[in-house]
Amino acid sequence: MAHFTWKDTGLTADCASLDAMAARFEEAAALMRRMAAEGFWLERQADGPHINHADPAVFEAYGFVNEESPERQLTLLA
């Protein structure tokens, strides 16, 4: 199943103030709420949390990169 990992490694590097950091958190929270409303869910895996969606078209519409292994992606297409 298509999935990706949410990472925000640039938070402290990109934001010059606490207000800027708060704004980034608020934007991320709004996006996560919209994603949840559209059927995305969080699944805990051994390699970390995966954000999934059952419909590949919805997943692609967000522009996310599928982190599923290439072998698994080919299996899903077959």
C-alpha positions in Angstrom: 0.0 0.0 0.0 1.2 3.5 -0.8 2.7 5.2 2.2 5.1 8.0 3.2 6.8 9.2 6.3 6.1 12.7 7.6 9.4 14.5 8.4 10.0 18.1 9.2 13.7 18.3 9.7 13.9 21.9 8.7 11.7 23.3 11.4 14.5 24.9 13.5 16.8 25.5 10.4 14.1 27.3 8.4 12.2 29.2 11.0 13.8 32.4 12.4 11.4 32.9 15.3 9.0 31.1 17.6 6.1 32.7 15.7 7.4 31.2 12.5 7.7 27.8 14.1 4.1 28.1 15.5 2.8 29.0 12.0 4.5 26.0 10.5 3.0 23.7 13.1 -0.4 25.2 12.5 -0.1 24.7 8.7 1.0 21.1 9.2 -1.9 20.5 11.6 -4.4 21.9 9.1 -3.0 19.6 6.4 -3.1 16.6 8.7 -6.7 17.2 9.6 -7.6 17.6 5.9 -5.8 14.3 5.1 -7.6 12.5 7.9 -10.9 13.8 6.6 -10.0 12.4 3.2 -9.2 8.9 4.4 -5.5 8.9 5.2 -4.5 7.0 8.4 -1.4 6.5 10.5 0.0 3.0 10.8 2.9 2.1 13.1 5.5 -0.1 11.5 8.9 -1.5 12.7 10.7 1.2 10.6 8.5 4.0 11.9 5.0 5.5 11.3 3.6 5.3 7.8 0.9 7.6 6.5 -1.3 5.5 4.2 -4.3 5.8 1.9 -6.1 3.0 0.2 -6.8 4.9 -3.0 -3.6 5.5 -5.0 -5.3 8.3 -7.0 -5.9 10.3 -3.8 -2.4 9.6 -2.6 -1.0 10.9 -5.9 -3.3 13.9 -5.9 -1.4 15.2 -2.8 1.9 14.8 -4.6 3.4 12.4 -2.0 6.2 10.1 -2.9 5.3 6.5 -2.4 7.9 5.0 -0.1 6.8 1.4 -0.7 9.6 -0.8 -1.9 9.9 -1.0 -5.8 9.1 -4.7 -5.7 5.9 -4.1 -3.7 4.9 -1.2 -6.1 5.2 -3.5 -9.1 3.1 -6.2 -7.2 0.4 -3.6 -6.7 0.3 -2.7 -10.4 0.1 -6.3 -11.6 
